[in-house]
């Protein structure tokens, strides 16, 4: 920094009163075809970035981000999977020599060595030669590492049926319905066998689906109650016609309350 | 007009040296794809930065709707995905960007490694870069839980179980991350949200600044 007598400042500040010219450096004396970053090269980078962005936006438009159903800890038999870039670690922990009593090897020692080696690569491979042929050990260890990551990722992902997974876990808005237990239809629901399979709050069970979030008319419900549908046998309903009407109206009312 | 405005600011703050520092740097022939097409490998670092910027911007817009609470997290994402104008695109950019940034980081790391560009005097910048890679993986791990759907919940449970089994520090780590020694729930979601949105981005910005300042000070590595 310029110091000493004769310096002029702006007011009482420490900003020098002498203006520096705002002109780019001259690169003509630099070796080779050196180019200025601003604005020549930045414009080219900008174009490459624009092409990249268009491709990226095509990807997002063609494949919307997945979303599964709301987290439910009681979901039975859900097979957890991490994001794809953790699959290799996840797969590694499944092998016998890396799990159970050898967990510490699989989860800490092996990844620690691999990633620690990556972090400290400049000190492990510390000779000046930069060419691949001048550092065979470092390069072959890296190739081995990359090959194992690719192999483990493949082993983990190849056995997953991604389409079925996506189909089984589509997002559904959980519907909160009001069960009006004073409705005459609820009494009919209780007194017939409906409640045994379809549950106290129409939530369904192992033997029958939920009666909430269905799109059926009163007449259609009456028909199903009497004649059955799918696994539901006919003749389940044993009340009067009036009771049947009350039952169907009750179920429709519950469904309307959830909208 | 613009020039006058610039001069007005420059007289008071002396920004010209700062601006020339940013604008004036050479792009040597061997890294310029316009002269040698194979130099496209030098683009991966810049593309990583570009996707990181996409992640920051799309993430900022996502937080305008996202609610980090177990009752509403999934519902807010569902709403964003189905009702909000362009919500699907913004969330899609954040989702796919998280994968693309890992791919770009990987390619950038390979370029630097196979060119031996981490050798003296660039050891420090290599280590900063590897730390950036770890932070990016941490962002991916914590972001995976935030939609609070089944895959998020069960994957996080597995992750925390693995963390728990680490000797000596495992249980403390799990409690720190999940907010409870046993429950993966409301506390876990808020903690992952805080880590994803405040802690890790802060570390990311600091290390990115160091990464870029070091590149500028040392210059890009020469041709092989």
Interface residues (C-beta under 8 A of the other chain):
Chain A: X10 X13 X15 X16 X19 X20 X21 X22 X24 X25 X27 X30 X31 X32 X33 X34 X35 X36 X37 X38 X40 X41 X44 X45 X48 X49 X52 X53 X56 X57 X59 X60 X61 X63 X64 X65 X66 X67 X68 X69 X70 X71 X72 X73 X75 X78 X79 X80 X81 X82 X83 X84 X85 X86 X90 X93 X103 X104 X107 X108 X115 X118 X119 X120 X121 X122 X123 X125 X126 X128 X129 X130 X131 X132 X134 X135 X139 X142 X146 X169 X171 X173
Chain B: X10 X11 X12 X13 X14 X16 X17 X19 X20 X22 X23 X24 X25 X26 X27 X28 X29 X30 X32 X33 X34 X35 X43 X46 X47 X50 X51 X54 X70 X74 X75 X77 X78 X81 X88 X89 X91 X92 X93 X94 X95 X96 X97 X98 X99 X100 X102 X110 X113 X114 X115 X116 X117 X118 X119 X120 X122 X123 X126 X127 X130 X131 X134 X137 X140 X141 X144 X147 X148 X149 X150 X151 X152 X153 X154 X155 X157 X158 X159 X162 X165 X166 X167 X184 X221 X224
